[in-house]
Every structure is written in C-alpha cells, then in structure tokens.
Amino acid sequence: MSKTNGKPRARRPADLEPPPRAKRPESLTAREQEILELIWAGFKNKEIGQRLKISVKTVEAHRSNMMKKLRVSNTAQLLKAAIEGGMLKIK
C-alpha cells in the first residue's frame, strides 16, 4: 500500500500491472525482404530497381516502409534491426 497524506491507500489495478512491452515490429513483405537482402549485399537503389525491374521510387518507398516498421532512421540502423530481429542472416 502507498501512503497519501500519511494514510495508506489501496493499490489500484494500474499499480499492479507490469509495464507495457515495446510493440513488436511488423513483419516485412516478401518484396521488402528481397530489397533488404539486396541492400545488405551493397546494391544502390538504382541497381536494386534495375535488378527487380521496378522504379527507383518504388525501391525508395519499400526502404521507407521498412524503416518505419523497424522504427529506424538510416540504413545502418535498418540493417542492424533486421539482423537483431532475425530478418537478415549474416553468412
């Protein structure tokens, strides 16, 4: 029990609940996974687009979506989060 003004007060349910866990990132689509692996291999957006026969803008959109899902702001963080999340295997 906690004290308020010297008097004990009953614990509320919120006091008993564990802190909320961080929301688990969404999973990547098959295309995002494919692009992630090409980023890991060192390809630039233009090269990825040519390889997959999609526009650079589409590659950029997929990269942006992955970064939002993993809550990161740059490519290094994207790759780190993907490795830590088991989405990318280091060979």
N, C-alpha and C positions, 0 to 999 in steps of 0.2 A: 504494500500500500504506500502511496505517496502522501505527503503532508501538504496541506494548503492552509495558511493562517494557523499553523500549529495543530490542526485537526487532521486525522487520517481521512483519506478519501478512497473510495472503492476504485479498483482498476477498471478502466474501460476496455472493451474488446480491442480497440486500436492499439492499446498499450501492450496487448498480449500477442499481437500478430507479428510474425517476422517481417523484416524489411522486404519490400518488393525486389525481386531479382531483375537484373537487366534483361530487357527484352531480347530474345534470341533473334539474330539477323534472319531475314527471309532467305530462302534458298535461291540459287541462281538458275536461270533458264538454261536449256541446252546451248543456245546460241551465246549467252553470256559466258558460260563455261568455256566454250570454244574460243571466244575472244580473249578471255582471261589467260588461257594457255598460250595463245599467240603473243600476248603482252609479256608473259613470263619468258617466252623464247626470244624476246628482244625486238619483235616487229613493231614498226611505227604504224599509226592509224591508217595511213595511205596504203601501206603494204598489206595490212590486215584486210582492208576493203578490197584490194585487188585479188587477194588470195581467196576471199569468200564471195567475191562478185557482189559486193554491196557498196554503197557510197561511204565516203569518209564521214559524212554527217551521221549516218546510221551507226557506224563504229563508235563515234563520239557519244551518241545517245546511249548505246549499250554500256559504254565505260562509265558514263554519268550515273546510269541506273544502278550499276554495281556499286559505285562509290556511295550512293545514297543508302542502298540496302545494308552495306557494311559500316556505314557511318564513318567514312574516312574522307580526307580532302586532297590526297595526292596519290600518285601511282605507287610509290614506295609503301605507303600505308595500306593501299589496296592489296598489294601482293603479300604483305605481312599478315593482314587479317585473313586473307584467303588460305594461307599456309596454316595459320593457327586454327582456323575453322575447319580444316580438313578438306577444303575445296580444291586445293592445289597440292600435288605431290612433288616433292623435290627428288629428282633422280640422281 
